[in-house]
Amino acid sequence: MPTPPSRHDNINILRPALLAEYPWLVHGFSTRAGGFSGEYGKDSLNLGFTKDDSRATVERNRAAFLTELCSNNKPNNESSLGPLVTLRQVHSDLIRLVDSRSDSDLAGDGLVTNTAGLLLAIQTADCLPIILVDPKRRAAGVFHAGWRGTVKRIVEKGVGEMRRHFGSQARDLKAAIGPGIHGCCYEVGQEVRDKFESQFVYTEKLFRVVEESDPAREKYPMLFLSARAPGHSELPRKIFLDLVEANRQQLLAVGVPAKSIEASAVCTNCRTDLLFSYRAENGKTGRMMGVVGIRK
């Protein structure tokens, strides 16, 4: 793995406490600070090949991030892991088994492996990065869960793929849900709610509905109890999706214990000082990574 000629000291990697007890595991979620990009604020750690940033700068950011990720996960600061294995993400439920560093040009939104020496990564900027680890069989996976992937049950299918390929049992798995947009900010349309209602019996737990206020209606509520005249139609509603809870419910439904699920409390839309957010920054933003790997 290349070492950058210089690096910032303020790279901040979020590491779930749930996974910290496994010295053979490399894992982490990147944040915004500590890189070399200037397109998304000074010294940004953009890890995605976006149209606004140069490839050379992103490669430099990735090298700095991986150096920090691997050195902080191993006392002697040596890394026995190779380059990243990434995906061309398509908001799907496609999950790829990776057993070689030569795997490339993969399309999908999930990666699983039990091969030591690989680093699996997905990119996010509001969607959830989710890491699954099987400590008994030394297997791991990482998944990209936006609303489309979530309604297609990508993390639920990820558990199934780990069972199929490695013999993993849901009761043995550890799940870490990284930073993403939370229910406080993730406004969606009625069509999104309809899709969830067609798939999940617990949809009511996942959505929050807020009616827009109307001062006249609040001051004279009796005027609105009879048949509505033109202009007195129902007020517009705002619908918010709790993407974290949606994925937590999928994990619970397939048998992952509640105590074995850890979710970041940080919302990307609320914390653009710390994290990239596609929605908060109107599409011009960098990309973070969720990464997992097994040491040789």
C-alpha positions as CSV (number, residue, x, y, z in Angstrom):
1,M,0.0,0.0,0.0
2,P,1.5,3.4,-1.0
3,T,2.4,5.8,1.7
4,P,1.6,9.5,0.9
5,P,4.5,11.9,0.9
6,S,2.8,13.8,3.7
7,R,-0.5,13.6,5.6
8,H,-2.6,15.6,7.9
9,D,-2.7,14.7,11.6
10,N,-6.4,15.3,12.0
11,I,-7.8,12.4,10.0
12,N,-10.8,11.2,12.1
13,I,-11.9,7.6,11.7
14,L,-15.1,6.4,13.4
15,R,-14.6,2.9,14.8
16,P,-17.5,1.1,16.3
17,A,-16.8,-0.1,19.9
18,L,-18.7,-3.3,19.1
19,L,-15.9,-4.4,16.8
20,A,-12.9,-3.2,18.8
21,E,-12.2,-6.5,20.5
22,Y,-11.1,-8.3,17.4
23,P,-7.4,-7.6,16.7
24,W,-7.6,-9.5,13.4
25,L,-10.2,-7.0,12.0
26,V,-9.6,-3.7,10.3
27,H,-12.6,-1.5,10.2
28,G,-13.7,2.1,10.2
29,F,-15.9,4.8,8.8
30,S,-14.1,7.9,7.3
31,T,-15.1,11.5,8.0
32,R,-14.5,14.8,6.3
33,A,-11.4,16.3,7.8
34,G,-7.7,15.5,7.2
35,G,-7.3,15.2,3.5
36,F,-5.8,17.1,0.6
37,S,-9.0,18.1,-1.4
38,G,-10.0,21.8,-1.6
39,E,-13.2,21.4,-3.6
40,Y,-15.4,20.7,-0.7
41,G,-13.8,22.9,1.9
42,K,-10.2,23.2,3.0
43,D,-8.3,19.9,3.6
44,S,-11.2,17.6,2.9
45,L,-10.8,13.8,2.9
46,N,-12.8,13.1,-0.2
47,L,-12.4,9.4,-1.0
48,G,-14.6,9.3,-4.2
49,F,-13.6,10.0,-7.8
50,T,-16.1,12.8,-8.2
51,K,-16.3,15.2,-11.1
52,D,-15.1,18.2,-9.0
53,D,-11.9,16.6,-7.6
54,S,-8.8,15.4,-9.3
55,R,-8.0,11.7,-9.4
56,A,-4.5,12.3,-8.1
57,T,-5.8,14.2,-5.1
58,V,-8.4,11.4,-4.3
59,E,-5.7,8.8,-4.6
60,R,-3.6,10.8,-2.2
61,N,-6.5,11.0,0.2
62,R,-7.1,7.3,0.0
63,A,-3.5,6.5,0.7
64,A,-3.5,8.8,3.8
65,F,-6.8,7.3,5.0
66,L,-5.7,3.7,4.6
67,T,-2.4,4.4,6.3
68,E,-4.2,5.8,9.3
69,L,-6.9,3.1,9.3
70,C,-4.4,0.2,9.3
71,S,-1.8,1.7,11.6
72,N,-4.4,2.5,14.3
73,N,-5.7,-1.0,14.0
74,K,-2.2,-2.7,14.5
75,P,0.2,-1.9,17.3
76,N,3.4,-2.2,15.3
77,N,2.0,0.2,12.6
78,E,2.5,-2.4,9.9
79,S,-0.2,-3.4,7.5
80,S,-0.8,-6.8,6.0
81,L,-3.6,-5.6,3.9
82,G,-3.7,-4.8,0.2
83,P,-5.5,-2.1,-1.8
84,L,-9.2,-1.4,-1.7
85,V,-11.8,-3.5,-3.4
86,T,-14.7,-1.2,-4.3
87,L,-17.9,-1.3,-6.3
88,R,-19.6,0.7,-9.0
89,Q,-22.6,1.3,-6.7
90,V,-26.0,1.2,-8.4
91,H,-28.5,1.4,-5.5
92,S,-29.3,-2.3,-5.8
93,D,-29.4,-5.5,-3.7
94,L,-26.4,-7.0,-5.6
95,I,-23.8,-8.5,-3.2
96,R,-20.4,-9.7,-4.5
97,L,-18.2,-12.4,-3.0
98,V,-14.6,-11.3,-3.2
99,D,-11.7,-13.7,-2.8
100,S,-8.9,-12.0,-4.8
101,R,-7.3,-8.6,-5.0
102,S,-7.7,-8.8,-8.8
103,D,-11.5,-8.5,-8.5
104,S,-12.3,-5.2,-10.3
105,D,-15.0,-3.5,-12.2
106,L,-17.7,-4.9,-9.9
107,A,-21.2,-3.5,-9.9
108,G,-23.4,-3.7,-6.9
109,D,-23.8,-2.5,-3.3
110,G,-22.4,-5.1,-1.1
111,L,-19.1,-7.0,-0.7
112,V,-18.4,-10.1,1.4
113,T,-15.2,-12.1,2.1
114,N,-13.4,-14.5,4.3
115,T,-10.1,-14.0,2.5
116,A,-7.4,-12.3,4.6
117,G,-5.4,-9.5,3.2
118,L,-8.3,-7.6,1.5
119,L,-9.9,-4.3,2.3
120,L,-13.6,-4.0,1.2
121,A,-15.1,-0.6,0.9
122,I,-18.3,1.2,-0.1
123,Q,-18.8,5.0,-0.5
124,T,-21.5,7.1,1.0
125,A,-22.6,10.8,1.4
126,D,-26.0,10.3,3.2
127,C,-26.7,6.6,2.6
128,L,-25.8,4.2,5.3
129,P,-22.5,2.2,5.3
130,I,-23.1,-1.1,7.2
131,I,-20.4,-3.5,8.3
132,L,-21.2,-7.1,9.2
133,V,-18.7,-9.3,10.9
134,D,-18.7,-13.0,11.8
135,P,-16.1,-13.4,14.6
136,K,-16.5,-17.2,14.7
137,R,-15.7,-17.8,11.1
138,R,-13.6,-14.7,10.5
139,A,-15.8,-13.4,7.7
140,A,-17.0,-9.9,7.0
141,G,-19.0,-7.8,4.6
142,V,-19.8,-4.1,3.9
143,F,-23.0,-2.7,2.4
144,H,-24.4,0.5,0.9
145,A,-27.9,1.1,2.1
146,G,-29.8,4.0,0.7
147,W,-33.6,3.9,0.7
148,R,-33.6,1.9,-2.6
149,G,-31.2,-0.7,-1.3
150,T,-33.0,-0.8,2.0
151,V,-36.4,-1.4,0.5
152,K,-34.7,-4.2,-1.5
153,R,-33.5,-5.7,1.8
154,I,-29.8,-5.4,1.0
155,V,-28.5,-5.9,4.6
156,E,-31.0,-8.7,5.2
157,K,-29.7,-10.4,2.0
158,G,-26.2,-9.7,3.2
159,V,-26.8,-11.9,6.2
160,G,-28.1,-14.6,3.9
161,E,-25.0,-14.3,1.6
162,M,-22.7,-14.7,4.6
163,R,-24.6,-17.8,5.6
164,R,-24.5,-19.2,2.1
165,H,-20.8,-18.6,1.5
166,F,-19.3,-19.0,5.0
167,G,-21.9,-20.8,7.1
168,S,-22.4,-17.7,9.2
169,Q,-25.3,-17.8,11.7
170,A,-27.2,-14.6,12.3
171,R,-26.9,-15.0,16.1
172,D,-23.1,-14.8,15.8
173,L,-22.9,-11.7,13.6
174,K,-21.9,-8.2,14.8
175,A,-23.4,-5.3,12.8
176,A,-22.1,-1.7,12.8
177,I,-24.3,0.9,11.1
178,G,-22.1,4.0,10.2
179,P,-23.0,7.6,9.9
180,G,-25.8,8.6,7.4
181,I,-28.8,10.8,7.1
182,H,-31.2,10.3,10.0
183,G,-34.9,10.5,10.5
184,C,-34.6,14.0,11.7
185,C,-33.7,15.2,8.2
186,Y,-34.5,12.5,5.7
187,E,-37.6,13.8,4.0
188,V,-39.0,11.6,1.3
189,G,-42.1,11.4,-0.9
190,Q,-45.3,9.4,-0.4
191,E,-44.1,7.0,-3.2
192,V,-41.2,6.0,-1.0
193,R,-43.5,5.2,1.9
194,D,-45.7,3.2,-0.4
195,K,-42.8,1.1,-1.4
196,F,-41.9,0.3,2.2
197,E,-45.5,-0.4,3.1
198,S,-45.6,-3.0,0.3
199,Q,-42.6,-4.8,1.9
200,F,-42.6,-4.4,5.6
201,V,-45.2,-4.9,8.3
202,Y,-43.4,-2.6,10.6
203,T,-43.5,0.4,8.3
204,E,-45.2,2.6,10.9
205,K,-42.0,2.5,13.0
206,L,-40.0,3.9,10.2
207,F,-41.8,7.0,9.2
208,R,-42.6,10.3,10.9
209,V,-45.3,12.6,9.3
210,V,-45.3,16.4,10.0
211,E,-48.1,18.6,8.7
212,E,-47.1,22.1,7.6
213,S,-48.6,24.8,9.9
214,D,-51.3,27.2,8.9
215,P,-51.8,30.2,11.2
216,A,-55.5,30.6,10.1
217,R,-56.3,27.0,10.8
218,E,-54.6,27.1,14.2
219,K,-56.5,30.3,15.1
220,Y,-59.9,29.3,13.8
221,P,-60.0,25.5,13.9
222,M,-63.9,25.3,13.8
223,L,-63.9,26.8,10.3
224,F,-62.2,23.7,9.0
225,L,-64.4,21.0,10.5
226,S,-67.2,21.3,7.8
227,A,-66.9,20.5,4.1
228,R,-63.9,22.2,2.6
229,A,-64.3,25.1,0.3
230,P,-61.8,25.8,-2.5
231,G,-58.5,26.7,-1.0
232,H,-59.3,24.7,2.2
233,S,-57.7,21.4,1.1
234,E,-55.6,19.2,3.3
235,L,-52.3,20.8,4.3
236,P,-49.2,19.4,2.7
237,R,-47.4,16.8,4.8
238,K,-43.7,16.2,5.2
239,I,-42.7,12.5,5.5
240,F,-39.4,11.6,7.1
241,L,-37.8,8.1,6.9
242,D,-35.7,6.6,9.7
243,L,-33.2,4.7,7.5
244,V,-31.2,3.5,10.5
245,E,-34.2,1.9,12.1
246,A,-35.3,0.4,8.8
247,N,-32.0,-1.5,8.6
248,R,-31.9,-2.3,12.3
249,Q,-35.3,-3.9,11.9
250,Q,-34.1,-6.0,9.0
251,L,-31.1,-7.3,11.1
252,L,-33.4,-8.1,14.0
253,A,-35.9,-9.9,11.7
254,V,-33.2,-12.3,10.4
255,G,-32.0,-13.1,13.9
256,V,-29.1,-10.7,14.6
257,P,-29.3,-10.0,18.4
258,A,-30.2,-6.4,19.4
259,K,-27.1,-6.2,21.6
260,S,-25.0,-7.1,18.5
261,I,-26.1,-4.0,16.5
262,E,-24.4,-0.7,17.0
263,A,-25.5,2.4,15.1
264,S,-23.8,5.8,14.8
265,A,-25.8,8.6,16.3
266,V,-24.3,11.2,13.9
267,C,-26.5,12.5,11.1
268,T,-24.7,13.5,7.9
269,N,-27.3,16.3,7.1
270,C,-26.9,17.8,10.6
271,R,-23.1,17.6,10.8
272,T,-21.6,18.8,7.5
273,D,-18.7,20.1,9.7
274,L,-17.7,16.5,10.2
275,L,-19.3,14.5,7.4
276,F,-20.2,14.9,3.7
277,S,-23.9,15.2,2.9
278,Y,-25.2,15.0,-0.7
279,R,-28.5,16.5,0.4
280,A,-27.3,19.2,2.6
281,E,-24.7,20.3,0.1
282,N,-27.0,20.2,-2.9
283,G,-25.1,17.4,-4.6
284,K,-21.7,19.0,-4.6
285,T,-19.9,17.1,-2.0
286,G,-17.2,14.4,-1.4
287,R,-17.6,10.8,-0.5
288,M,-16.8,8.9,2.7
289,M,-16.0,5.2,3.0
290,G,-17.0,2.3,5.2
291,V,-14.1,-0.2,5.2
292,V,-13.6,-3.7,6.6
293,G,-10.7,-6.2,6.2
294,I,-9.3,-9.4,7.7
295,R,-5.6,-9.4,8.7
296,K,-3.4,-12.2,7.5
